[in-house]
């Protein structure tokens, strides 16, 4: 698992990015953790700068990237 960093969000607790695999790990406040594949670094950086991390995950990550639970 990549190094996780806490984010300010009511639904997402922390995120991490593995550039070697282009995988984004998202740990939700509920404790559930998911790994999204084929995520470019630019998308991860946009996520970190988003006004709403939760909305970004729901609109730009979940519908576009394959997922597995961690």
KOLMAR-551381 format. One record per residue (C-alpha): residue in one letter; residue number from 0; z, y, x. Coordinates in nm, 3 decimals, padded with zeros to 5 digits. Each point is the difference from the previous one (the first is absolute). Example, Ala and Ser with C-alpha at 12.3 -4.5 7.8 and 13.67 -1.06 7.14 Angstrom:
! residues 2
resn->a resi->0 zz->00.780 yy->-00.450 xx->01.230
resn->s resi->1 zz->-00.066 yy->00.344 xx->00.137
***
This chain:
! residues 70
resn->x resi->0 zz->00.000 yy->00.000 xx->00.000
resn->x resi->1 zz->-00.082 yy->00.344 xx->00.134
resn->x resi->2 zz->00.268 yy->00.261 xx->00.063
resn->x resi->3 zz->00.090 yy->00.140 xx->-00.339
resn->x resi->4 zz->00.061 yy->00.368 xx->-00.065
resn->x resi->5 zz->00.193 yy->00.137 xx->-00.294
resn->x resi->6 zz->-00.195 yy->00.226 xx->-00.236
resn->x resi->7 zz->00.113 yy->00.248 xx->-00.264
resn->x resi->8 zz->-00.097 yy->-00.170 xx->-00.326
resn->x resi->9 zz->00.168 yy->-00.114 xx->-00.318
resn->x resi->10 zz->-00.190 yy->-00.332 xx->00.007
resn->x resi->11 zz->-00.080 yy->-00.071 xx->00.367
resn->x resi->12 zz->00.281 yy->-00.047 xx->00.253
resn->x resi->13 zz->-00.198 yy->-00.047 xx->00.323
resn->x resi->14 zz->-00.348 yy->-00.063 xx->00.139
resn->x resi->15 zz->-00.138 yy->-00.143 xx->00.322
resn->x resi->16 zz->-00.346 yy->-00.041 xx->00.148
resn->x resi->17 zz->-00.139 yy->-00.268 xx->00.232
resn->x resi->18 zz->-00.312 yy->00.152 xx->00.161
resn->x resi->19 zz->-00.102 yy->-00.330 xx->00.164
resn->x resi->20 zz->-00.031 yy->-00.162 xx->-00.345
resn->x resi->21 zz->-00.067 yy->00.310 xx->-00.212
resn->x resi->22 zz->00.292 yy->-00.101 xx->-00.221
resn->x resi->23 zz->00.227 yy->00.233 xx->-00.193
resn->x resi->24 zz->00.346 yy->-00.128 xx->-00.086
resn->x resi->25 zz->00.172 yy->00.167 xx->-00.296
resn->x resi->26 zz->00.366 yy->-00.063 xx->-00.085
resn->x resi->27 zz->00.082 yy->00.121 xx->-00.348
resn->x resi->28 zz->00.338 yy->00.131 xx->-00.113
resn->x resi->29 zz->00.037 yy->-00.325 xx->-00.199
resn->x resi->30 zz->00.004 yy->-00.188 xx->00.331
resn->x resi->31 zz->-00.340 yy->-00.163 xx->-00.053
resn->x resi->32 zz->-00.226 yy->00.021 xx->00.305
resn->x resi->33 zz->-00.378 yy->-00.033 xx->-00.006
resn->x resi->34 zz->-00.263 yy->-00.004 xx->00.273
resn->x resi->35 zz->-00.337 yy->00.160 xx->-00.078
resn->x resi->36 zz->-00.298 yy->-00.102 xx->00.213
resn->x resi->37 zz->-00.307 yy->00.182 xx->00.127
resn->x resi->38 zz->00.174 yy->00.339 xx->-00.005
resn->x resi->39 zz->-00.153 yy->00.249 xx->00.247
resn->x resi->40 zz->00.239 yy->00.207 xx->00.211
resn->x resi->41 zz->-00.135 yy->00.316 xx->-00.169
resn->x resi->42 zz->00.118 yy->-00.131 xx->-00.339
resn->x resi->43 zz->00.346 yy->-00.072 xx->00.143
resn->x resi->44 zz->00.016 yy->00.353 xx->00.141
resn->x resi->45 zz->-00.111 yy->00.143 xx->-00.337
resn->x resi->46 zz->00.277 yy->-00.204 xx->-00.166
resn->x resi->47 zz->00.260 yy->00.156 xx->00.229
resn->x resi->48 zz->-00.126 yy->00.348 xx->-00.090
resn->x resi->49 zz->-00.033 yy->-00.059 xx->-00.373
resn->x resi->50 zz->00.191 yy->00.219 xx->-00.246
resn->x resi->51 zz->00.099 yy->-00.317 xx->-00.186
resn->x resi->52 zz->00.025 yy->-00.321 xx->00.203
resn->x resi->53 zz->00.040 yy->-00.215 xx->-00.312
resn->x resi->54 zz->-00.305 yy->00.148 xx->-00.172
resn->x resi->55 zz->-00.206 yy->-00.040 xx->00.319
resn->x resi->56 zz->00.095 yy->-00.368 xx->00.022
resn->x resi->57 zz->-00.083 yy->-00.055 xx->-00.367
resn->x resi->58 zz->-00.333 yy->00.186 xx->00.006
resn->x resi->59 zz->-00.137 yy->-00.047 xx->00.354
resn->x resi->60 zz->00.160 yy->-00.317 xx->00.137
resn->x resi->61 zz->00.067 yy->-00.252 xx->-00.278
resn->x resi->62 zz->-00.347 yy->00.008 xx->-00.164
resn->x resi->63 zz->-00.198 yy->-00.004 xx->00.327
resn->x resi->64 zz->00.176 yy->-00.233 xx->00.244
resn->x resi->65 zz->00.089 yy->-00.371 xx->-00.009
resn->x resi->66 zz->00.372 yy->-00.064 xx->-00.021
resn->x resi->67 zz->00.252 yy->-00.268 xx->00.084
resn->x resi->68 zz->00.375 yy->-00.001 xx->-00.039
resn->x resi->69 zz->00.204 yy->00.005 xx->00.316
***
